[in-house]
Amino acid sequence: MFTKEDILKKLNSENYYIDLSALDTFIKEWQIDAIYENMEGVEFFDETSIIKIKKGISLKSQGYNKEQISYRVHKALKETEKEEQSQTLALNPEQKVVPEVRNVPLNMTSQAIDMLATAVSSKIAEDIKSHISNSEFAETLIEAGSYKKDNEMLSQKVDELLEDNKKLARRIEQLENDRRSFWKKLFG
């Protein structure tokens, strides 16, 4: 796997002299996809990407436009793969040719797959952690627990107040009865 800087070094060592901005432009215009991007946003490319870039630079120097280059770069890669398959078949006639299921060739080693799986799992874990911390999920649970406790205490206080109100209502009723009997005795 190669970063853009690694690709530049490799290209410069093979007499393809371009800078990082030109490489970025070529990758974008010729639709060369990275096989992996880490959490910092660094993209990683494989050998086929370097082959496509070399082919594209060669075609650009011949005067082709970006659409023509993009088409020819991807077409040339498919033709190269078909030639390799036919050579393998010629060497091993017993080997069965498996038809291509996808149009996108994928050349990854188990190490690259392992790196990709690790990066994806850590990205998912970080997203979940970020979501929990941003939504104050834990604080909400703690507050909910304290609210429940507060609600229970409030319910007890309301029950006590209702009992006190009932006592006061009985006392008021008793006082009114006493007042009536007092008025009856006084005026009665």
Contacts in CASP RR format, 6 or more apart in sequence:
PFRMAT RR
TARGET T0000
AUTHOR 0000-0000-0000
METHOD contacts of the structure
MODEL  1
MFTKEDILKKLNSENYYIDLSALDTFIKEWQIDAIYENMEGVEFFDETSI
IKIKKGISLKSQGYNKEQISYRVHKALKETEKEEQSQTLALNPEQKVVPE
VRNVPLNMTSQAIDMLATAVSSKIAEDIKSHISNSEFAETLIEAGSYKKD
NEMLSQKVDELLEDNKKLARRIEQLENDRRSFWKKLFG
1 35 0 8 1.000
1 36 0 8 1.000
1 44 0 8 1.000
1 45 0 8 1.000
1 46 0 8 1.000
1 112 0 8 1.000
1 115 0 8 1.000
2 10 0 8 1.000
2 44 0 8 1.000
2 45 0 8 1.000
2 46 0 8 1.000
2 49 0 8 1.000
2 50 0 8 1.000
3 42 0 8 1.000
3 43 0 8 1.000
3 44 0 8 1.000
3 45 0 8 1.000
4 20 0 8 1.000
4 23 0 8 1.000
4 24 0 8 1.000
4 27 0 8 1.000
4 43 0 8 1.000
4 45 0 8 1.000
5 20 0 8 1.000
7 23 0 8 1.000
7 45 0 8 1.000
7 49 0 8 1.000
7 50 0 8 1.000
7 53 0 8 1.000
8 18 0 8 1.000
8 19 0 8 1.000
8 20 0 8 1.000
8 23 0 8 1.000
10 50 0 8 1.000
11 17 0 8 1.000
11 18 0 8 1.000
11 23 0 8 1.000
11 50 0 8 1.000
11 53 0 8 1.000
11 54 0 8 1.000
11 57 0 8 1.000
14 54 0 8 1.000
16 53 0 8 1.000
16 54 0 8 1.000
16 57 0 8 1.000
18 26 0 8 1.000
18 57 0 8 1.000
23 53 0 8 1.000
26 32 0 8 1.000
26 53 0 8 1.000
26 56 0 8 1.000
26 57 0 8 1.000
26 60 0 8 1.000
27 49 0 8 1.000
27 53 0 8 1.000
29 66 0 8 1.000
29 69 0 8 1.000
29 70 0 8 1.000
30 52 0 8 1.000
30 53 0 8 1.000
30 56 0 8 1.000
30 66 0 8 1.000
30 69 0 8 1.000
30 70 0 8 1.000
30 73 0 8 1.000
31 70 0 8 1.000
31 74 0 8 1.000
32 45 0 8 1.000
32 49 0 8 1.000
32 52 0 8 1.000
32 53 0 8 1.000
32 73 0 8 1.000
33 49 0 8 1.000
33 104 0 8 1.000
34 43 0 8 1.000
34 44 0 8 1.000
34 45 0 8 1.000
34 49 0 8 1.000
35 44 0 8 1.000
35 45 0 8 1.000
35 46 0 8 1.000
35 49 0 8 1.000
35 106 0 8 1.000
35 108 0 8 1.000
35 112 0 8 1.000
35 116 0 8 1.000
36 43 0 8 1.000
36 44 0 8 1.000
36 112 0 8 1.000
36 115 0 8 1.000
36 116 0 8 1.000
36 119 0 8 1.000
37 43 0 8 1.000
37 44 0 8 1.000
38 44 0 8 1.000
38 119 0 8 1.000
39 119 0 8 1.000
39 122 0 8 1.000
39 123 0 8 1.000
39 126 0 8 1.000
44 112 0 8 1.000
46 107 0 8 1.000
46 108 0 8 1.000
46 112 0 8 1.000
47 107 0 8 1.000
48 77 0 8 1.000
48 105 0 8 1.000
48 107 0 8 1.000
51 77 0 8 1.000
51 80 0 8 1.000
52 73 0 8 1.000
52 74 0 8 1.000
52 77 0 8 1.000
55 72 0 8 1.000
55 73 0 8 1.000
55 76 0 8 1.000
55 77 0 8 1.000
56 69 0 8 1.000
56 72 0 8 1.000
56 73 0 8 1.000
59 68 0 8 1.000
59 69 0 8 1.000
59 72 0 8 1.000
59 73 0 8 1.000
60 69 0 8 1.000
64 72 0 8 1.000
77 105 0 8 1.000
78 105 0 8 1.000
81 100 0 8 1.000
81 105 0 8 1.000
85 97 0 8 1.000
88 95 0 8 1.000
89 95 0 8 1.000
89 97 0 8 1.000
108 116 0 8 1.000
131 137 0 8 1.000
132 138 0 8 1.000
END
